[in-house]
């Protein structure tokens, strides 16, 4: 299913399967290099399960420019925050 919100320049895509958001990166980056070299594209997603267990919920974000891609998933972000908090509070992560 695809929904378009033209007012906010957003497209929503829904999948019942294990779709990978990373598959759009080459297409988007090619478009940016050719037509929009100074524009950033961002993509965020949520992932889940009907009956989620530990570690089965997640999501992430991808930011794409003509020359760079940055990807951060929820679990990497959680681990980074745990380490930062451990250092700031002198508590074991």
Residue pairs with C-beta under 8 A, 6 or more apart in sequence:
1 12
1 13
1 14
2 11
2 12
2 13
2 14
3 11
3 12
4 10
4 11
4 12
5 11
5 12
13 19
21 43
21 45
21 60
21 62
22 62
22 71
24 43
25 62
25 64
25 69
28 41
28 64
29 64
29 65
29 66
29 69
32 39
32 41
32 64
32 65
32 66
33 66
33 67
36 66
37 66
38 66
39 65
39 66
40 63
40 64
40 65
41 63
41 64
41 65
42 61
42 62
42 63
42 64
43 61
43 62
43 63
43 64
44 59
44 60
44 61
44 62
45 59
45 60
45 61
46 58
46 59
47 57
47 58
47 59
48 56
48 57
48 58
49 56
49 57
55 75
57 74
58 73
58 74
58 75
59 73
59 74
60 71
60 72
60 73
60 74
60 76
60 77
61 71
61 72
62 69
62 70
62 71
63 69
63 70
82 93
83 93
85 91
85 93
86 92
86 93
